[in-house]
Amino acid sequence: MSIEHEQPLEGGNATEGVVRIGETVRKPWGPTTPAVHELMRAVAAAGVDVPAVRGRDGQGRQVLEFVPGMPVLQVPPLSPAELERVGGMVRSIHDASEGFAPTATAPWEPLLPVPEGPPDLICHGDLAPWNLILGERWVFIDWDGAAPSTRLWDLAYSAQAFTLNDASEEPAAAGRRLAAFVDGYAADAALRARLPRMMAVRAEAMWAMLRDAARESREPWGTMFSSGHGEHWRGIADHVRRHEAEWVKALDDPGFPH
């Protein structure tokens, strides 16, 4: 009987204990894993492509489908048409999650709690370039951080991460990319109006979480703060807030050049 080779998977910020075995990924089992697996199955049943859940192995680890491809961070910048596609993917995930309630006990611990209003759906929580795999399929991976949230809070993070994560980019160009993403999401006027401010609030919250983790020695976030992520998110938060008027124009002005 052959012994399957375990290949450690790297590239994320919280990937300790994550390995590939053949066409599967094995990850640590956590308190919310049963509920997260229910969510993934529910989203898949609604027609959204997610990694297939294979159960639990003999070592008590999660067994998930390995999705071949490259994360967005390792490919050339996405075009407006591609960003529109990604925005549509985020919308599909939100729509598929609406009304979902797990039967399993779920001691949710959202990384960044919603700052206003009650949660209205269970969100992935990290629909960002580092979790989108591009290949024959486009698939968001790493659902372990799923927790109660809102469309606005989750969309604010995704839109910022995919289109406003480079403070050196000229704001008008970034605004066009943002508009393409939000067009793909098919956001209504009310959501568009609230999004620019909420993107700044979300980026600020990310920086504050990393800062506090460093002070309290909470890992992996504390090490991330000191290794450059803190400086990055501080700059992004300032950038997103400083150019809020540009993002408002991009999302609201029909004459804005897309």
URUR-V736370 format. One record per backbone hydrogen bond with DSSP energy under -0.5 kcal/mol. CO is the residue of the C=O (numbers start at 1). NH is the residue of the N-H. Records with the same first field share a line. If there is no record, write none. Layout:
CO=NH + NH
This chain:
2=4
5=7
6=8
7=20
15=18
17=19
18=9
19=26
20=7
21=24
23=66
24=21
25=64
26=19
27=62
30=33
32=36
33=37
34=38
35=39
36=40
37=41
38=42
39=43
40=44
41=45
42=46
43=48
44=47
48=50
49=140
52=54 + 65
55=63
57=60
61=57
62=27
63=54 + 55
64=25
65=67
66=68
70=134
71=74
72=75
79=83
80=84
81=85
82=86
83=87
84=88
85=89
86=90
87=91
88=92
89=93
90=94
91=95
92=96
93=97
94=98
97=100 + 122
106=108
121=123 + 149
123=147
126=128
128=131
129=72 + 73 + 132
131=133 + 141
132=72
133=139
134=70
137=135 + 139
139=133
140=51
143=146
147=123
149=120 + 121
150=154
151=155
152=156
153=157
154=158
155=159
156=160
157=161
158=162
159=163
160=164
166=169
170=173 + 174
171=175
172=176
173=177
174=178
175=179
176=180
177=181
178=182
179=183
180=184
181=185
182=186 + 187
183=186
188=192
189=193
190=194
191=195
192=196
194=198
195=199
196=200
197=201
198=202
199=203
200=204
201=205
202=206
203=207
204=208
205=209
206=210
207=211
208=212
209=213
210=214
211=215
212=216
213=217 + 218
214=217
217=219
218=222
220=224
221=225
222=226
223=227
224=229 + 230
225=228 + 230 + 231
228=232
229=233
230=234
231=235
232=236
233=237
234=238
235=239
236=240
237=241
238=242
239=243
241=244
243=246 + 247
244=248
245=249
246=250
247=251
248=252
249=253
252=254
253=256
256=258
